[in-house]
Amino acid sequence: MKKITLLITMMFFAHHSYSQDTCATALPLITAGLYVVDVVNGTQVPTPICAANGTGATAGEWYAYTPTQNFTVTVSSNIVQNTPKVDTRFHVYTGTCASLTCYAGDDDSGAGYSSVDTFNVAAGTTYYIAWDNHWTSNGFTFQLTENEIVVPPPTPITYTTQSVSTIDSNYNICVVDMNNDKLDDVVGVSPNNLKIHYQRDNGTFNIVNFPVSGTSKMPSWSAAVGDYNRDGYNDLILGAGNGLSVWKSNVSPDGLAYTSFNPTDYIFCQRTNFADVNNDGNLDIFSCHDIAPNCYYLNDGSDNLTFYQATVTPGAMNVGNSGGNYATLFFDYDNDNDTDIFISKCSGPPCELIRNDGNGVYTDISAVAGVNITPIQTWSSAIADFENDGDMDIIITASSGNHHFFKNNLDTSNSVEETFTEITSGSGWDTNSSTNIDNIAYDFDNDGFVDVLGGGNKIMFNQGNNTFFPQTYAGISVGAVGDLNNDGYLDILNGSTIRYAVPNGNNWLKVKLNGVESNSNGIGARIEIYGAWGKQIRDVRSGEGFKYMSSIFAHFGIGAATEITKIVVKWPSGSVDEILNPLINRTITITENETTLATVAPASSFFSITPNPVNDVINITFKNSASEIAFAQIVDLVGKVVMKPTVTNNTIDVKSLATGTYILVLKDKEGKQSSEKFLKN
């Protein structure tokens, strides 16, 4: 915002002090600045009186102001030059001296009964400012300030709302594809019941209730979703104040069902997540602990979960060694293709940025990165590449107090750990007084820049230059986000109400991942898209913000652009896939190792298979004769585990497999994992 203020000397005004006694001889205010009124003894201001408190004036002093451009103007006697403050009153007129019309004015809005008013003015129009002697004839100083008018951008996106009476579970906080059909569904949780509104192709829902036996903890604090048992159907974490429950999908000849697993470990759960914290290809379970170090359960790939708590369990990883942990975002801040951790803190301690050094080693670098500011009160933060420069930025969004916007200064040309730079001032976050416990980052208007939905019934829309503009919507609030009518625009679920985005003409792309060596959802993968705009990035996460679980699909808006030159997927396993010139305005599915990035050598497999195609038995040849197999599985092209075979004398019997294309995944005793694709006749 431009602000122009000029001090005009009192000597100048003393020389001209009698030329403003009438409207016709009003002193021109050539610039913004300070002006001295020696005494109020000129012509009485006319009727109508523009300021409050009626008439009662017998004299006035007149000024004529003709702005050179459109401004928002403030006229004030509530300034330090008037100490003590003076009881004043002024009026602002348009028109001619023979026919004046009230436009603005003020009596007692300032301290000590001084006067302040702010109003918009148009270039070339003359405004007559008259100070009267209703309260005093004594002299004083006033200030005229000009500010450029900030013209709000057009409303980026509009919404229609629909109440769906059948969305009536106790906790309607999830929007995720639950049946692997590339359509987001509404997931509701109640005691002993999982209710899924499966989205149909036409945007309607098929409602299915799954009974869940036993006593489960309810997601009073948060929920997360992911396919941790790799059966092609997503499972749920339900985070409560005294621990968590896992609702696991089971596929049998009788169909799909869900069973509950209730660990006995005490956790005051806040944000829960699925994440591969030890990068072994299996989804683990993570939970922020409010009053103690964070906790996680490692998945051995055979549905067995082992509990760890940082600093408490021997061998536990450094993933938050104190309490006050409210929300965790898994993201790759340093672009080294492993998942780092950002922990939002409340109740005093600073937020934490924890770097993944590989092999289960995590290092708290909050101080080095410069994000450990205090005091801070935040239950969640928004992390995305807000300026599309190829690295992730951080907005610590306040649950009370002030927001803080940090730009990532990553420089890959050296090994120095660069700090983040706070760029809150002038970004729109410095003037955003709305706070909320939940804040989420998505491109809601599909313009190619990631926005933030938080408190105050508004979305902070990213203007593409590290500034954000607030757009208010009646009743809008944070909820589970996904595309619930398959039109490429993100919708918001609040309770039983769906807020459907109305397409604005911007183009888009959704990406669904099928992991093979990596976890089947591709959680932790980095997806990049390239086009005329440059580059956009997304990290695939399970759990965004504080409470809600939103779509696992990566969603990109590309504005008016009509083509994407390529998609690059960097998988947690280290594999890289590239898709050239994909079609836009659709959902594209990418299976790990489906393609090879021409500029990057694919990870070398430590084995080969024959014959291929195969009828009955696969023969395995190891490139290192010392290789010993610790784990084997066969997955289909959607990432679903279809067989966990026994390797006998370096052979695998696949006679029972149906005809089709599959991927064999092997892990050796040293933890090295690789895969090979084969065709079953």
C-alpha positions in Angstrom: 0.0 0.0 0.0 1.4 3.4 -1.0 1.4 6.1 1.7 2.3 9.7 1.0 2.8 12.2 3.8 4.4 15.6 3.5 5.1 18.1 6.3 4.4 21.7 5.2 6.0 24.3 7.4 3.9 26.5 9.7 5.5 29.6 8.2 3.9 28.7 4.9 0.5 28.5 6.4 0.9 31.6 8.5 1.5 33.5 5.2 -1.7 32.1 3.8 -3.8 31.8 6.9 -6.6 34.3 5.9 -7.2 32.9 2.4 -9.4 30.0 3.6 -12.1 32.1 5.4 -14.7 31.3 2.7 -15.6 28.5 0.3 -14.7 30.7 -2.7 -11.2 31.4 -1.2 -10.6 27.9 0.2 -6.9 27.1 0.5 -5.9 24.5 -2.1 -4.4 21.4 -0.5 -1.8 20.5 -3.1 -0.4 17.5 -1.4 -1.0 15.2 1.5 0.5 16.5 4.7 0.1 18.6 7.8 -1.9 21.8 7.8 -2.1 24.5 10.5 -5.4 26.3 11.3 -4.5 29.5 13.1 -8.0 30.4 14.3 -11.5 29.4 13.2 -13.0 32.8 12.2 -14.2 32.5 8.6 -17.6 31.9 7.0 -20.0 29.7 8.9 -20.4 26.2 7.3 -23.7 25.9 5.5 -26.7 23.6 6.1 -26.6 20.6 5.8 -24.1 19.9 8.6 -22.1 16.8 7.5 -20.7 15.9 10.9 -22.7 14.9 14.0 -24.1 17.1 16.8 -26.3 19.4 14.6 -25.6 23.0 14.1 -24.2 25.5 16.6 -21.3 26.8 14.5 -20.8 30.5 13.7 -17.6 30.3 11.8 -15.5 28.0 9.6 -12.1 27.6 7.9 -12.2 26.3 4.3 -9.8 24.0 2.2 -10.2 22.7 -1.3 -8.7 19.3 -2.1 -8.5 17.9 -5.7 -6.7 14.5 -5.8 -4.6 13.6 -8.8 -5.7 9.9 -8.6 -8.2 7.8 -6.8 -7.3 7.5 -3.1 -8.6 6.5 0.2 -8.1 9.6 2.3 -8.0 10.2 6.0 -8.5 13.6 7.5 -7.5 13.8 11.2 -6.8 16.2 14.1 -6.0 13.1 16.3 -2.3 13.6 15.8 0.7 14.1 18.0 1.0 17.7 16.9 -2.1 18.4 18.9 -1.0 17.7 22.5 -3.2 17.9 24.4 -5.9 16.9 21.9 -8.3 19.6 20.6 -12.1 19.3 20.5 -12.7 19.8 16.7 -15.4 19.2 14.1 -15.1 19.1 10.3 -17.3 18.7 7.2 -16.5 17.5 3.6 -18.6 18.7 0.7 -18.7 18.1 -3.0 -20.3 20.3 -5.7 -19.8 24.0 -6.0 -19.7 26.7 -3.4 -23.2 27.8 -4.5 -24.5 24.3 -4.2 -22.7 22.1 -1.7 -23.5 18.4 -1.0 -22.4 16.6 2.2 -19.9 13.8 1.5 -18.1 13.0 4.8 -17.1 14.5 8.1 -16.6 13.8 11.8 -16.9 15.2 15.3 -15.6 13.1 18.1 -14.1 9.9 16.7 -10.5 10.7 17.8 -9.0 10.8 21.3 -9.9 13.9 23.4 -12.9 14.6 21.2 -10.6 15.2 18.1 -11.9 14.3 14.6 -11.0 11.5 12.2 -12.7 10.3 9.1 -11.6 8.1 6.2 -13.3 8.2 2.8 -12.6 7.4 -0.9 -12.0 10.2 -3.4 -12.0 10.3 -7.2 -9.2 11.9 -9.3 -10.1 15.4 -10.6 -13.1 15.9 -8.2 -12.8 18.9 -5.8 -13.7 18.2 -2.1 -14.3 21.2 0.3 -13.1 20.5 3.8 -14.5 23.0 6.4 -13.5 23.1 10.1 -16.1 24.9 12.3 -16.0 26.5 15.7 -18.9 24.5 17.2 -16.5 23.4 20.1 -13.6 25.8 19.8 -12.2 28.7 17.7 -8.7 28.0 18.8 -6.0 26.9 16.3 -4.8 23.3 15.8 -3.1 21.2 13.1 -4.7 18.5 11.0 -3.3 15.9 8.7 -4.5 14.7 5.3 -3.2 11.2 4.3 -3.5 9.6 0.9 -3.5 5.8 0.4 -3.8 4.0 -2.8 -7.2 2.3 -3.1 -6.7 -1.5 -3.0 -9.1 -2.9 -5.6 -10.0 -6.4 -4.5 -9.6 -9.1 -7.2 -12.8 -10.7 -8.6 -14.1 -13.5 -6.4 -11.8 -16.4 -7.3 -14.3 -19.2 -6.8 -17.9 -19.4 -5.7 -19.7 -22.3 -4.0 -23.2 -23.8 -3.8 -24.1 -25.7 -0.7 -26.1 -29.0 -0.4 -27.3 -30.6 2.9 -27.1 -34.4 2.7 -29.3 -35.8 5.5 -27.7 -39.3 5.2 -24.3 -37.9 6.2 -25.2 -38.4 9.8 -22.3 -40.3 11.5 -20.9 -39.0 14.8 -17.7 -38.0 13.0 -18.0 -36.8 9.3 -14.4 -35.7 9.0 -13.0 -37.8 6.1 -13.2 -37.4 2.3 -11.0 -40.1 0.6 -11.3 -42.6 -2.2 -12.1 -45.8 -0.2 -12.6 -48.3 -3.0 -9.8 -47.4 -5.4 -12.1 -46.2 -8.2 -10.4 -42.7 -8.5 -13.5 -41.0 -6.9 -13.4 -39.4 -3.5 -15.9 -40.7 -1.0 -17.4 -39.4 2.2 -16.4 -41.5 5.2 -18.3 -41.3 8.5 -17.4 -42.9 11.8 -19.7 -43.9 14.7 -19.4 -46.4 17.5 -19.5 -49.9 15.8 -20.2 -48.5 12.3 -18.3 -47.2 9.3 -20.6 -45.4 6.9 -19.2 -44.7 3.4 -21.0 -42.6 0.8 -19.3 -44.0 -2.3 -19.3 -41.4 -5.0 -20.8 -42.6 -8.3 -19.7 -41.3 -11.8 -22.7 -38.9 -11.8 -21.8 -37.3 -8.5 -24.5 -39.1 -6.5 -23.7 -41.5 -3.7 -24.1 -45.2 -3.0 -24.3 -45.6 0.8 -22.8 -48.7 2.5 -22.7 -49.3 6.2 -20.0 -51.6 7.6 -20.5 -52.9 11.1 -17.3 -52.8 13.3 -17.5 -55.1 16.3 -15.9 -54.3 19.7 -15.2 -51.1 21.5 -13.2 -48.5 19.5 -11.8 -45.2 20.4 -13.6 -42.4 18.5 -11.7 -39.8 16.4 -12.5 -36.9 18.8 -9.2 -35.3 17.9 -8.3 -36.5 14.4 -8.5 -39.2 11.7 -6.2 -40.4 9.0 -6.6 -42.8 6.1 -4.2 -45.1 4.1 -3.9 -48.6 2.8 -1.4 -49.9 5.4 -2.2 -53.6 4.8 -2.0 -53.2 1.0 -5.3 -55.0 0.1 -6.4 -52.2 -2.2 -8.8 -50.6 0.3 -8.0 -47.8 2.7 -7.8 -48.3 6.4 -8.4 -45.7 9.2 -6.7 -44.3 12.2 -9.0 -42.9 14.9 -7.2 -40.5 17.3 -8.7 -40.1 20.8 -7.7 -38.4 24.0 -6.4 -41.7 25.5 -5.0 -43.6 22.5 -6.0 -44.6 19.0 -7.9 -47.3 17.2 -7.1 -48.8 13.7 -10.0 -49.9 11.5 -8.5 -52.3 9.0 -10.1 -53.5 5.8 -10.5 -57.2 5.2 -11.4 -58.8 1.9 -12.8 -62.3 1.9 -15.2 -64.4 -0.3 -18.0 -62.8 1.7 -16.9 -59.3 0.6 -15.3 -56.3 2.2 -15.4 -55.8 5.9 -13.6 -53.8 8.6 -12.3 -54.9 11.9 -10.9 -52.9 14.8 -7.5 -53.1 16.4 -7.2 -51.2 19.7 -3.6 -50.8 21.0 -3.4 -50.3 24.8 -0.7 -47.6 24.6 -1.7 -44.3 26.2 -1.4 -41.4 23.9 -3.2 -38.0 24.2 -3.7 -38.0 20.4 -3.8 -34.8 18.5 -3.0 -35.1 14.7 -2.7 -38.6 13.5 -1.0 -39.6 10.2 -0.1 -42.6 8.0 3.5 -42.2 6.9 6.4 -44.4 6.1 8.7 -43.1 8.9 11.5 -45.7 8.4 11.2 -45.8 4.6 10.8 -49.5 4.3 7.9 -49.4 1.8 5.2 -50.0 4.5 2.8 -47.4 5.9 3.4 -46.7 9.6 1.1 -45.0 12.1 2.1 -41.7 13.7 0.4 -39.7 16.4 1.2 -36.4 18.0 1.2 -36.6 21.8 -0.1 -33.5 23.6 1.6 -34.0 26.9 4.6 -36.2 26.1 7.0 -37.2 23.3 5.4 -38.3 20.0 4.5 -41.9 19.3 4.4 -44.2 16.2 3.8 -47.8 15.3 6.1 -49.5 12.8 4.5 -51.8 10.2 6.5 -54.9 9.4 4.6 -55.5 6.1 2.6 -58.4 7.6 0.0 -56.3 9.5 2.1 -56.4 12.7 2.5 -53.0 14.4 5.2 -52.3 17.0 4.9 -49.3 19.3 7.6 -46.7 19.8 7.7 -43.4 21.8 10.5 -40.9 21.2 13.0 -40.8 24.1 11.1 -43.5 25.9 11.2 -46.7 23.8 14.8 -48.0 23.2 15.8 -47.3 19.6 13.0 -44.9 19.0 13.5 -42.1 16.4 13.8 -38.4 17.3 10.3 -37.4 16.0 9.4 -34.9 18.7 11.0 -35.3 22.1 8.8 -33.1 24.2 5.1 -32.4 24.7 2.8 -29.8 23.2 2.6 -31.6 19.8 -0.6 -30.6 18.0 -0.2 -31.3 14.3 2.4 -33.0 12.1 2.9 -32.4 8.4 5.2 -34.8 6.5 7.0 -33.0 3.6 10.3 -32.9 1.8 11.6 -29.4 2.7 15.2 -30.0 1.4 14.3 -31.7 -1.8 16.5 -34.8 -1.0 13.6 -37.2 -1.7 12.9 -38.3 1.8 10.1 -37.1 4.1 10.9 -34.5 6.8 8.6 -33.5 9.6 7.1 -30.2 10.8 5.4 -30.2 14.2 3.0 -27.3 15.1 3.2 -26.6 18.8 0.8 -25.0 21.3 1.1 -24.1 25.0 4.5 -22.4 24.7 7.2 -24.4 23.0 8.3 -23.3 19.5 7.4 -25.3 16.4 9.8 -28.0 15.3 11.4 -28.8 11.9 12.9 -32.3 12.0 15.1 -33.3 9.1 15.1 -36.9 7.9 18.8 -38.0 7.5 17.9 -41.5 6.4 18.2 -44.9 8.1 15.7 -43.9 10.7 17.8 -40.9 11.9 15.9 -37.6 12.4 17.5 -34.3 13.5 15.8 -31.3 15.0 17.0 -28.3 13.0 14.4 -25.8 14.1 17.0 -23.3 15.3 19.2 -23.6 12.2 16.2 -23.1 10.0 15.0 -20.1 12.0 11.4 -21.3 12.5 11.6 -21.8 16.3 10.0 -18.4 17.1 8.4 -17.7 20.4 5.9 -16.9 21.6 3.7 -19.0 19.3 0.2 -20.5 19.6 -0.7 -22.8 16.8 -2.6 -26.1 16.4 -1.7 -26.5 12.8 0.3 -24.9 9.9 0.0 -24.6 6.2 2.9 -26.0 4.1 3.2 -25.7 0.3 5.3 -24.2 -2.5 3.4 -21.0 -2.3 5.5 -19.2 -4.9 6.1 -22.1 -7.3 9.8 -22.0 -7.1 10.3 -25.7 -6.4 10.6 -25.9 -2.6 8.2 -25.9 0.3 7.4 -22.8 2.3 5.8 -22.7 5.8 3.0 -20.5 7.1 2.7 -21.0 10.9 -1.0 -20.2 11.2 -2.0 -19.0 14.6 -4.7 -20.5 16.8 -4.3 -17.2 18.7 -1.9 -14.3 18.3 0.0 -13.7 15.0 0.6 -15.7 11.8 4.2 -16.1 10.5 5.0 -16.7 6.8 8.4 -18.3 6.1 10.0 -18.5 2.6 12.3 -21.5 1.9 15.7 -20.4 0.9 16.9 -23.8 -0.3 20.1 -23.7 -2.4 21.0 -27.1 -3.9 24.3 -25.8 -5.2 25.9 -26.2 -1.7 25.8 -28.4 1.4 25.0 -25.5 3.7 21.7 -25.7 5.7 20.0 -22.4 4.7 17.6 -20.7 7.0 14.0 -19.8 6.2 13.3 -16.1 5.9 10.2 -14.6 7.5 8.2 -12.6 4.9 5.1 -12.0 6.9 5.2 -8.2 6.5 3.2 -7.1 3.5 2.1 -10.6 2.7 -1.5 -10.2 3.9 -0.8 -12.5 6.8 0.3 -9.6 8.9 -3.1 -8.0 8.6 -5.1 -11.2 8.9 -6.4 -11.1 12.4 -8.5 -14.3 12.0 -7.2 -17.3 13.9 -8.2 -20.9 13.9 -7.1 -24.3 15.2 -7.3 -25.8 11.7 -5.6 -24.5 8.6 -5.2 -26.3 5.3 -3.4 -25.5 2.0 -5.0 -26.3 -1.4 -5.4 -24.5 -4.7 -9.1 -23.9 -4.3 -9.6 -21.7 -7.4 -7.4 -23.8 -9.7 -5.3 -20.8 -10.7 -2.0 -22.6 -10.1 -1.2 -21.1 -6.7 -1.9 -22.8 -3.4 -4.4 -21.0 -1.1 -5.1 -21.4 2.6 -8.5 -22.0 4.3 -8.5 -21.1 8.0 -10.5 -18.9 10.3 -12.8 -16.0 9.9 -15.0 -17.6 7.3 -12.5 -16.9 4.6 -10.0 -18.3 2.2 -6.6 -16.5 1.9 -6.2 -16.6 -1.9 -2.6 -16.7 -3.1 -1.8 -13.8 -5.6 1.3 -15.6 -6.8 3.8 -13.0 -5.5 4.0 -14.1 -1.8 0.9 -12.0 -1.0 -2.5 -13.3 -0.1 -5.9 -11.7 -0.4 -8.8 -12.7 1.9 -12.2 -13.6 0.4 -15.0 -14.1 2.8 -17.8 -16.7 2.4 -20.9 -16.9 4.6 -20.5 -19.9 6.9 -17.4 -21.4 5.3 -15.0 -23.3 7.7 -12.3 -25.9 7.5 -13.5 -29.4 6.8 -12.5 -32.5 4.8 -11.6 -31.5 1.3 -11.9 -33.5 -2.0 -13.6 -33.6 -5.4 -17.1 -34.9 -4.5 -18.6 -34.5 -8.0 -15.6 -35.3 -10.1 -15.4 -31.9 -11.9 -11.8 -31.2 -11.0 -12.6 -28.6 -8.3 -12.1 -29.1 -4.6 -15.2 -29.3 -2.5 -15.5 -28.9 1.3 -17.4 -31.2 3.7 -18.7 -29.5 6.9 -20.8 -31.9 9.0 -23.6 -33.0 6.7 -23.2 -30.0 4.3 -21.1 -30.2 1.1 -19.9 -26.9 -0.2 -19.5 -27.6 -4.0 -17.1 -25.3 -5.9 -18.6 -23.8 -9.0 -16.1 -24.2 -11.9 -14.6 -20.9 -13.0 -13.0 -22.1 -16.3 -9.5 -22.8 -14.9 -8.0 -26.1 -16.0 -6.7 -28.8 -13.7 -5.1 -32.2 -13.1 -5.5 -34.9 -10.4 -2.9 -37.6 -9.9 -3.6 -40.9 -8.2 -0.5 -43.0 -7.3 -0.2 -46.8 -7.1 3.0 -47.6 -5.2 4.8 -50.9 -5.7 8.1 -50.8 -3.9 6.8 -47.8 -2.0 3.5 -47.9 0.0 0.5 -48.4 -2.2 -0.9 -44.9 -1.7 2.4 -43.3 -2.7 2.3 -41.3 0.6 5.6 -39.4 0.9 6.0 -39.1 -2.9 6.9 -35.8 -4.6 4.9 -35.0 -7.7 6.0 -32.3 -10.1 4.2 -30.9 -13.1 5.8 -28.6 -15.8 4.2 -26.2 -18.2 4.2 -22.6 -19.4 4.0 -21.4 -15.8 7.2 -23.3 -14.9 6.9 -25.9 -12.2 4.4 -26.9 -9.5 5.1 -29.5 -6.7 2.9 -31.5 -4.3 3.9 -33.9 -1.5 1.4 -36.7 -1.0 0.2 -36.8 2.6 -2.2 -38.6 4.8 -3.4 -35.9 7.2 -3.5 -32.2 6.5 -4.2 -29.5 9.1 -5.2 -30.5 12.5 -8.3 -32.7 12.5 -9.6 -33.6 9.1 -8.6 -36.2 6.5 -8.7 -35.0 3.0 -8.2 -36.6 -0.5 -4.9 -38.4 -1.0 -5.0 -37.5 -4.7 -2.5 -34.7 -5.7 -4.6 -31.9 -7.1 -3.2 -29.2 -9.4 -4.8 -26.1 -10.9 -3.2 -24.7 -14.0 -5.3 -21.6 -14.6 -5.7 -20.8 -18.3 -2.9 -23.0 -19.4 -4.0 -25.7 -21.9 -1.2 -28.2 -21.6 1.2 -29.9 -19.2 4.5 -30.8 -20.7 5.3 -33.5 -18.2 4.6 -35.1 -14.8 7.5 -36.3 -12.7 6.9 -38.6 -9.7 9.7 -39.2 -7.2 8.7 -42.1 -5.2 9.8 -42.8 -1.6 11.7 -45.9 -2.9 13.9 -43.7 -5.0 12.2 -44.7 -8.3 11.3 -41.9 -10.7 8.5 -42.0 -13.2 7.8 -39.5 -16.0 4.7 -38.9 -18.0 5.0 -36.7 -21.1 2.3 -34.5 -22.4 -0.6 -35.8 -20.3 -4.1 -34.8 -21.1 -5.5 -32.2 -18.7 -8.9 -31.9 -16.9 -8.9 -35.5 -15.8 -7.5 -37.9 -13.2 -4.4 -39.7 -14.2 -3.2 -42.9 -12.5 0.6 -43.5 -12.2 2.0 -46.9 -11.1 5.5 -47.0 -9.7 8.1 -48.0 -12.3 5.5 -47.7 -15.0 7.8 -45.4 -17.0 11.5 -44.5 -16.8 12.7 -40.9 -16.5 15.0 -40.5 -19.5 17.4 -38.1 -17.7 17.7 -40.1 -14.5 19.0 -43.7 -14.4 16.4 -46.0 -12.8 17.4 -47.7 -9.6 19.2 -50.9 -10.4 17.4 -54.1 -9.5 19.4 -56.7 -7.6 17.6 -59.6 -9.4 16.1 -60.7 -12.7 13.3 -63.1 -13.5 12.7 -65.8 -16.2 10.6 -66.7 -18.1 8.7 -63.6 -18.8 5.8 -64.0 -19.7 5.4 -66.9 -17.2 2.9 -69.8 -17.0 3.6 -71.6 -13.8 7.0 -70.8 -12.0 9.2 -67.7 -11.9 12.9 -68.4 -11.7 14.9 -65.7 -9.8 18.5 -64.9 -10.6 20.4 -62.7 -8.1 23.1 -60.3 -9.3 24.9 -60.9 -6.0 25.2 -64.5 -5.1 25.2 -63.6 -1.4 21.6 -62.1 -1.6 19.1 -63.6 0.9 15.4 -62.9 0.6 13.7 -61.6 3.7 10.4 -60.6 2.1 8.5 -61.2 -1.1 5.2 -60.0 -2.5 3.4 -59.7 -5.8 1.2 -56.7 -6.5 -1.1 -55.8 -9.3 -0.9 -52.5 -11.3 -3.1 -50.7 -8.8 -0.7 -51.5 -6.0 -2.8 -54.2 -4.3 -0.9 -57.1 -2.8 -2.3 -60.2 -4.5 0.2 -62.8 -3.1 2.9 -63.1 -0.4 4.7 -66.1 -1.9 7.3 -68.3 -0.4 10.6 -68.3 -2.3 11.8 -71.9 -2.6 15.2 -72.5 -4.2 15.0 -69.1 -5.9 11.6 -70.0 -7.5 8.1 -68.8 -7.0 4.9 -70.7 -7.9 2.4 -68.4 -9.7 0.0 -70.9 -11.2 -2.8 -69.6 -9.1 -2.5 -66.0 -10.4 -5.1 -64.9 -13.0 -3.9 -63.8 -16.4 -2.5 -60.2 -16.2 0.4 -58.0 -15.5 2.0 -58.0 -12.1 5.1 -56.7 -10.2 7.3 -58.9 -8.0 8.8 -57.0 -5.1 11.8 -58.5 -3.2 13.6 -57.3 -0.1 17.0 -58.8 0.9 18.3 -59.3 4.4 20.1 -55.9 4.3 16.9 -54.1 3.7 17.5 -53.4 0.0 14.3 -53.6 -2.0 13.6 -53.7 -5.8 11.0 -55.0 -8.2 10.5 -56.5 -11.6 7.4 -56.5 -13.8 6.1 -59.7 -15.4 3.2 -61.0 -17.4 1.2 -64.1 -16.3 -0.2 -66.1 -19.1 
